[in-house]
Amino acid sequence: MQRFTRITRRRGPGDARPEIERRSFVPRGLLASLAIVAVAASLSAYDGGDAQADEVTTTGASGAQSGNWNFESGDFSGWKTRFSGIGAWYVYADGSTPPDPAVSDPNFPFNVPQPPEGTFAAVTDMSGPGSRILYRDVKLDGRLKLRFTLFYVNFKVSGHAPEFASPASLDHEIHKPNQQFRVDLMDPTAPVDSVATKHVLARIFATAPGDRGKLGPRAITFDLSHWAGKKVRLRFAQVDNIGPLRAGVDDVRLQAAGS
């Protein structure tokens, strides 16, 4: 049975791996190191569902001006998703109904904003810890700017206030809290889960410790002119191992930089 477990903070290096593999929530080395167990003590937990497959790949129209950027086809055509642990990215239409009740924790009812634009939006949902990535590659045909709307709801666990932790890793199994939502412009040849400086062309949005636990739909714009004529990757990444963090995105579009 999978669990979210709140663990005591301790210092340690990040652990970003080049490939995400199917794995259980039991941290690496837990059985081999009683010292780690003593330091990373559990403060609270809640039950979750079964682990899922770690990657879903979809195909669709590509290019800077077409191809289901706003999820209005009702699916992820044109996008790719990758996940490990429990839960995934989903397309949803009702902010009070989980897109897949089998992996939505009833102790933390699904309650997110209605799709900010149109009928559908994308959101993460889960019943246990995990890492979930939504991304697509695009050739920038000229000077363009990126626009999208995002939101998140970070739940408190067992009376503790919701909080964020932003280690340099998208791995939910590292031996310290990892609770973050970030949007990056990436080198499309890089490992999709990398947070290395040489792979991240720009950090467009990121939560940080001390941020409020809930953010309603907010429009974000970012100038892509510096990368005109190049192929880039747009990545939405969400990780949680403290408690449920539902993150959403909608109305993703590219516009002329001067508009």
C-alpha positions as CSV (number, residue, x, y, z in Angstrom):
1,M,0.0,0.0,0.0
2,Q,1.4,3.4,-1.0
3,R,1.5,6.3,1.4
4,F,2.3,10.0,1.6
5,T,4.7,10.4,4.5
6,R,5.8,13.7,6.0
7,I,9.5,13.4,6.7
8,T,11.8,15.5,8.9
9,R,13.8,18.0,6.9
10,R,17.5,17.3,6.6
11,R,20.2,18.6,4.3
12,G,21.4,16.4,1.4
13,P,22.2,16.7,-2.3
14,G,19.5,16.5,-5.0
15,D,19.1,13.4,-7.0
16,A,17.9,14.0,-10.5
17,R,18.2,10.9,-12.7
18,P,18.3,10.9,-16.4
19,E,15.5,8.4,-16.8
20,I,12.3,7.9,-14.7
21,E,11.7,4.2,-13.9
22,R,8.8,2.4,-12.4
23,R,9.4,2.1,-8.7
24,S,7.6,1.8,-5.4
25,F,7.5,4.5,-2.8
26,V,9.8,2.7,-0.4
27,P,12.9,4.9,-0.5
28,R,16.1,3.5,-2.0
29,G,18.4,2.2,0.8
30,L,15.7,2.3,3.4
31,L,16.1,-1.3,4.4
32,A,19.9,-1.1,4.2
33,S,20.3,2.0,6.3
34,L,18.7,2.3,9.8
35,A,20.3,5.6,10.1
36,I,18.2,7.0,7.3
37,V,15.1,5.7,8.9
38,A,16.0,7.4,12.2
39,V,16.7,10.8,10.5
40,A,13.8,10.7,8.0
41,A,11.1,10.0,10.6
42,S,7.5,9.8,9.6
43,L,5.3,12.6,11.1
44,S,2.0,11.8,9.4
45,A,0.7,9.6,6.5
46,Y,-2.3,8.7,4.6
47,D,-3.2,5.6,2.6
48,G,-3.1,5.6,-1.2
49,G,-3.7,3.4,-4.2
50,D,-1.6,1.1,-6.3
51,A,1.4,2.2,-8.3
52,Q,0.8,3.0,-11.9
53,A,2.8,2.7,-15.1
54,D,5.4,5.3,-15.5
55,E,4.9,6.8,-18.9
56,V,2.2,7.7,-21.4
57,T,3.2,9.0,-24.8
58,T,0.8,10.7,-27.1
59,T,1.2,12.0,-30.6
60,G,-0.5,14.8,-32.5
61,A,0.0,17.9,-34.6
62,S,3.3,19.7,-34.0
63,G,4.5,23.2,-34.9
64,A,4.2,26.6,-33.2
65,Q,0.7,27.4,-34.3
66,S,-1.4,24.2,-34.1
67,G,-2.2,21.1,-32.2
68,N,-4.4,20.9,-29.1
69,W,-2.4,23.4,-27.0
70,N,-5.5,24.1,-24.8
71,F,-6.6,20.5,-24.3
72,E,-10.0,21.2,-26.0
73,S,-9.7,17.9,-27.9
74,G,-10.4,16.3,-24.4
75,D,-7.1,14.4,-24.4
76,F,-3.3,14.9,-24.5
77,S,-2.8,14.6,-28.3
78,G,0.2,16.7,-29.1
79,W,1.6,16.4,-25.6
80,K,3.6,13.7,-23.8
81,T,3.3,12.8,-20.1
82,R,5.6,10.9,-17.8
83,F,5.0,9.9,-14.2
84,S,6.3,7.6,-11.4
85,G,4.6,6.8,-8.2
86,I,0.9,7.4,-7.8
87,G,-1.3,9.5,-10.0
88,A,-0.6,11.4,-13.3
89,W,-1.6,14.3,-15.4
90,Y,-5.3,14.2,-16.5
91,V,-7.6,16.2,-18.8
92,Y,-10.7,17.2,-16.8
93,A,-13.9,19.1,-17.3
94,D,-15.4,19.5,-13.8
95,G,-13.4,20.9,-10.9
96,S,-15.3,19.0,-8.3
97,T,-15.2,15.6,-10.0
98,P,-11.8,13.6,-10.1
99,P,-11.0,12.6,-13.6
100,D,-10.0,9.1,-12.3
101,P,-11.6,8.4,-9.0
102,A,-9.5,5.2,-8.6
103,V,-6.4,7.3,-8.0
104,S,-7.9,10.3,-6.2
105,D,-7.6,10.3,-2.5
106,P,-11.0,10.6,-0.8
107,N,-9.4,12.0,2.3
108,F,-8.4,15.1,0.3
109,P,-11.5,15.7,-2.0
110,F,-10.8,16.8,-5.5
111,N,-11.6,20.5,-5.6
112,V,-9.8,22.6,-8.2
113,P,-10.9,25.6,-10.3
114,Q,-13.1,25.0,-13.3
115,P,-11.2,24.9,-16.6
116,P,-10.0,28.5,-16.9
117,E,-10.7,28.5,-20.7
118,G,-13.1,26.4,-22.8
119,T,-14.3,23.0,-21.7
120,F,-11.2,21.2,-20.7
121,A,-7.9,21.8,-18.8
122,A,-5.0,19.6,-17.5
123,V,-4.5,18.8,-13.8
124,T,-2.5,16.4,-11.6
125,D,-4.3,14.1,-9.3
126,M,-3.1,11.4,-6.9
127,S,-3.6,9.2,-3.8
128,G,0.1,9.0,-2.9
129,P,3.5,10.4,-3.6
130,G,4.7,10.8,-7.2
131,S,6.4,12.8,-9.9
132,R,4.3,13.9,-12.9
133,I,5.6,15.6,-16.1
134,L,3.6,17.1,-19.0
135,Y,5.6,18.4,-21.9
136,R,5.8,19.0,-25.7
137,D,8.5,20.0,-28.2
138,V,8.0,22.9,-30.6
139,K,9.9,24.6,-33.4
140,L,9.7,28.4,-32.8
141,D,9.0,29.9,-36.3
142,G,10.0,33.5,-35.5
143,R,9.8,35.8,-32.5
144,L,7.1,34.4,-30.3
145,K,5.8,34.7,-26.7
146,L,4.3,32.0,-24.6
147,R,1.1,32.4,-22.7
148,F,-0.7,30.0,-20.4
149,T,-2.9,29.9,-17.3
150,L,-1.9,27.8,-14.2
151,F,-3.2,27.1,-10.7
152,Y,-2.4,24.8,-7.8
153,V,-3.9,23.5,-4.5
154,N,-1.4,22.3,-2.0
155,F,-3.1,20.3,0.8
156,K,-2.1,20.2,4.5
157,V,-1.6,16.8,6.0
158,S,-2.7,15.9,9.6
159,G,-3.1,19.4,10.7
160,H,0.2,20.7,9.3
161,A,0.1,23.8,7.2
162,P,0.7,23.2,3.5
163,E,4.2,23.9,2.5
164,F,6.6,23.6,-0.5
165,A,10.1,22.1,-0.8
166,S,12.2,22.7,-3.9
167,P,15.3,20.5,-4.0
168,A,17.2,20.3,-7.3
169,S,15.3,17.1,-8.3
170,L,12.1,15.9,-9.7
171,D,12.4,12.6,-7.8
172,H,9.7,12.0,-5.2
173,E,11.8,9.2,-3.5
174,I,14.7,11.3,-2.4
175,H,15.2,11.3,1.4
176,K,13.9,14.8,2.1
177,P,10.7,16.7,1.3
178,N,10.1,17.4,-2.4
179,Q,6.9,19.4,-3.0
180,Q,6.9,21.6,-6.0
181,F,5.3,22.7,-9.2
182,R,7.5,24.3,-11.9
183,V,7.3,25.3,-15.6
184,D,10.5,25.2,-17.6
185,L,11.8,25.9,-21.1
186,M,14.1,23.0,-21.9
187,D,16.7,21.7,-24.3
188,P,14.6,19.1,-26.2
189,T,17.6,16.7,-26.3
190,A,17.9,16.7,-22.5
191,P,16.4,14.0,-20.2
192,V,12.8,15.1,-19.6
193,D,13.3,15.0,-15.8
194,S,16.5,17.0,-15.7
195,V,16.8,20.2,-13.7
196,A,20.5,20.7,-14.6
197,T,21.4,24.3,-15.5
198,K,22.8,23.1,-18.9
199,H,19.4,21.6,-19.8
200,V,17.0,24.2,-18.4
201,L,17.0,27.2,-20.8
202,A,14.7,29.2,-18.6
203,R,12.6,28.7,-15.5
204,I,9.3,30.3,-16.3
205,F,7.5,29.5,-13.0
206,A,8.3,27.7,-9.8
207,T,6.9,27.3,-6.3
208,A,9.2,28.0,-3.4
209,P,9.1,27.4,0.4
210,G,6.9,30.0,2.0
211,D,4.5,30.3,-0.9
212,R,0.8,30.2,-0.1
213,G,-0.9,26.9,-0.3
214,K,-3.4,27.8,-3.0
215,L,-3.1,29.8,-6.2
216,G,-6.2,30.5,-8.3
217,P,-5.9,30.6,-12.1
218,R,-3.2,33.0,-13.1
219,A,-2.1,34.0,-16.6
220,I,1.6,33.8,-17.3
221,T,3.4,35.2,-20.3
222,F,7.1,34.7,-21.3
223,D,9.0,36.1,-24.2
224,L,10.6,33.3,-26.4
225,S,12.2,35.7,-28.9
226,H,15.7,34.7,-27.8
227,W,15.1,31.2,-29.1
228,A,13.5,32.2,-32.4
229,G,14.1,29.6,-35.1
230,K,15.1,26.9,-32.6
231,K,13.3,23.8,-31.3
232,V,12.6,23.9,-27.5
233,R,10.6,21.9,-25.0
234,L,7.9,23.2,-22.7
235,R,7.7,21.3,-19.5
236,F,5.2,21.4,-16.6
237,A,6.5,19.3,-13.7
238,Q,4.8,18.5,-10.4
239,V,6.3,16.5,-7.5
240,D,4.9,15.7,-4.1
241,N,6.0,13.5,-1.2
242,I,4.6,15.5,1.7
243,G,0.9,15.6,0.8
244,P,-1.4,16.0,-2.3
245,L,-0.4,18.9,-4.6
246,R,-2.9,19.3,-7.5
247,A,-1.5,21.5,-10.2
248,G,-3.3,22.6,-13.3
249,V,-2.6,24.3,-16.6
250,D,-4.9,25.6,-19.5
251,D,-5.0,27.9,-22.4
252,V,-1.4,27.3,-23.6
253,R,-0.7,29.3,-26.7
254,L,2.1,31.0,-28.7
255,Q,1.6,34.5,-30.0
256,A,3.7,37.0,-32.0
257,A,6.1,38.7,-29.6
258,G,4.7,42.1,-30.4
259,S,1.1,41.3,-29.8
